[in-house]
Amino acid sequence: MSEELLELSPADDESTPMLTPSEIIEHLFCPRFTYFMHCLKIPQHEKNRYIVMKGRQLHQEREKRNPDYLRKKIGCVKKELSVYLASRRLRVRGIVDEVLTLADGTMAPLDYKYTDYREWLFKTHRYQSVLYGMLIAETYQQPVSRGYICYVRSGAKLCEVVYRQQDYEHITGVIDEIFRIISTGRYPEATRHTARCIDCCYKNICV
């Protein structure tokens, strides 16, 4: 979710040093996203990207359709739609597609992806779900041990993501690294996966 879509709470103004899950995922995709976006202030122009725009359209349509539907197969007893959450401690803010309350007393995020399911879980999808889970646990002060991802283009296939301690440790380290780059202006190494550079919006200025 782009930061421009986030509604700021009274305790969370534009000067609050926080990241969105999308910004953290982009850093995982390539650390130079952080440098170009936050150090050089060069926008992505993501409004031109088809998948981003399609995802937002589906997001708006979903909110209007069956807003009271509960996924009872996973023990959901309550849900909230498009919930803005922010944590100064985590230094993260974002909008969770659905915040679920489950019958076992835990809570969980549900995130919709306008992509196909690939028989495995992308690390970026896992860590985005983990970030949402951390925000929910921090805000609601309830246990969060798993999240869910719905792959819209694979017949709305629902996948469970069980969180691990190493997930929390890894993503916390990534957040620390992002703020180090922002504070020092250090030009980070590019991703080792050069195939990612082909469709990158910064490929013409990245050397």
Order of alpha helices (4+ residues) and beta strands (2+ residues): alpha-alpha-beta-beta-beta-alpha-beta-beta-alpha
